Amino acid sequence: MSIDERLDRIAELLEVLVQRQTAKEFYEVEEFARLVRKASFTVREWCRNGRLMAEKRISGRGAHPAWAISHEEYQRYQREGLLPAQRMARVDGAAKCGDIS
C-alpha cells in the first residue's frame, strides 16, 4: 500500500469519526438508543415515564408526534444517569406525577 493510499484511507476514517462525533440539537429515540446502547423500546419508556427530559415533536412521519431528546439531555444522562422514577398518583380524579420516595 502506497503512502497516497494510506493517506486516503486515513482521511476516510477521519471523516467517519467526525460524523459520529457531530452533535445534533435533538435526537430521535432510535438515535439516542444507539448512542447509549439500549433498545428503542427502553428509551421510549424512559421518556414516557419521565426518566429522561424529552418532548414530543411532530416528526413528519404521520399524525402522531415522536419523542425528541436534546443534546443537553444526552450529556446530562452521560454524567448523571436516569432521573428519579416517577409514580402516578390520583389527585381529584386526575393523574399527577410525583417522585417515589
Backbone torsions as a table, in degrees:
resi	resn	phi	psi	omega
1	MET	NA	127.9	-177.4
2	SER	-78.7	169.2	179.1
3	ILE	-62.1	-41.9	-179.9
4	ASP	-63.4	-40.9	178.0
5	GLU	-64.6	-41.1	178.2
6	ARG	-64.1	-43.2	178.5
7	LEU	-63.1	-40.5	177.2
8	ASP	-62.3	-42.6	179.6
9	ARG	-64.1	-42.2	178.2
10	ILE	-63.7	-42.1	178.7
11	ALA	-61.9	-40.9	177.8
12	GLU	-62.7	-45.7	179.9
13	LEU	-65.3	-38.2	177.9
14	LEU	-63.9	-40.3	177.4
15	GLU	-61.4	-41.7	177.6
16	VAL	-62.0	-44.6	179.1
17	LEU	-62.6	-41.8	178.9
18	VAL	-63.0	-42.3	178.7
19	GLN	-62.9	-38.1	179.5
20	ARG	-67.1	-35.7	-175.4
21	GLN	-88.8	-5.7	-179.5
22	THR	-67.3	122.4	-179.6
23	ALA	-81.7	138.3	176.0
24	LYS	-104.2	158.3	177.7
25	GLU	-68.5	-45.1	178.4
26	PHE	-134.7	147.7	177.4
27	TYR	-113.3	142.2	170.1
28	GLU	-75.9	163.2	-178.1
29	VAL	-55.1	-44.5	-177.1
30	GLU	-63.9	-40.2	179.1
31	GLU	-66.3	-45.6	179.4
32	PHE	-61.5	-43.9	-179.9
33	ALA	-59.5	-41.9	179.3
34	ARG	-64.9	-40.2	-179.7
35	LEU	-65.2	-37.6	-176.6
36	VAL	-99.8	4.6	177.2
37	ARG	57.7	49.7	175.5
38	LYS	-128.7	165.8	177.6
39	ALA	-74.6	149.1	177.4
40	SER	-56.8	-40.2	179.4
41	PHE	-58.6	-42.9	-179.4
42	THR	-62.0	-46.6	-179.9
43	VAL	-63.8	-41.0	178.0
44	ARG	-61.1	-40.4	177.9
45	GLU	-66.6	-40.6	177.3
46	TRP	-59.0	-42.3	178.8
47	CYS	-63.8	-48.6	-177.7
48	ARG	-61.5	-37.0	-177.4
49	ASN	-90.3	3.1	177.6
50	GLY	78.4	16.3	178.8
51	ARG	-79.8	-18.4	171.9
52	LEU	-125.4	146.4	173.9
53	MET	-82.6	104.3	-177.8
54	ALA	-135.2	162.5	178.3
55	GLU	-134.0	154.2	176.9
56	LYS	-85.3	132.5	179.1
57	ARG	-133.2	148.8	174.2
58	ILE	-66.1	125.2	-173.5
59	SER	-101.3	-10.6	-177.1
60	GLY	80.3	6.9	-179.2
61	ARG	-113.8	34.1	178.6
62	GLY	132.9	-171.9	-174.9
63	ALA	-78.8	-18.6	-174.5
64	HIS	-98.3	131.6	177.3
65	PRO	-69.9	155.5	-179.1
66	ALA	-114.4	156.0	178.0
67	TRP	-69.0	140.8	174.8
68	ALA	-129.1	134.3	-176.8
69	ILE	-119.4	123.9	-176.0
70	SER	-70.7	159.7	176.7
71	HIS	-64.9	-35.9	177.4
72	GLU	-60.9	-39.1	178.3
73	GLU	-68.5	-36.6	175.6
74	TYR	-59.9	-44.8	179.1
75	GLN	-65.6	-40.8	177.9
76	ARG	-62.0	-43.0	178.4
77	TYR	-60.1	-41.1	179.2
78	GLN	-63.6	-37.9	-179.2
79	ARG	-78.3	-44.0	-166.8
80	GLU	-115.6	-17.4	-176.1
81	GLY	84.7	-161.3	-177.1
82	LEU	-70.7	153.1	172.7
83	LEU	-71.4	160.2	178.9
84	PRO	-58.4	149.4	-179.8
85	ALA	-62.9	143.5	177.0
86	GLN	-107.6	149.7	174.2
87	ARG	-126.0	152.8	-179.9
88	MET	-94.0	127.9	177.5
89	ALA	-125.1	144.2	178.3
90	ARG	-86.8	122.5	176.8
91	VAL	-128.4	113.3	-178.4
92	ASP	53.4	41.5	176.5
93	GLY	80.6	-2.6	-179.9
94	ALA	-112.5	148.3	178.8
95	ALA	-79.6	137.1	179.2
96	LYS	-137.6	136.4	179.7
97	CYS	-84.6	145.0	175.5
98	GLY	-151.8	159.4	177.9
99	ASP	-68.0	146.1	172.4
100	ILE	-90.2	109.5	177.3
101	SER	-141.6	NA	NA
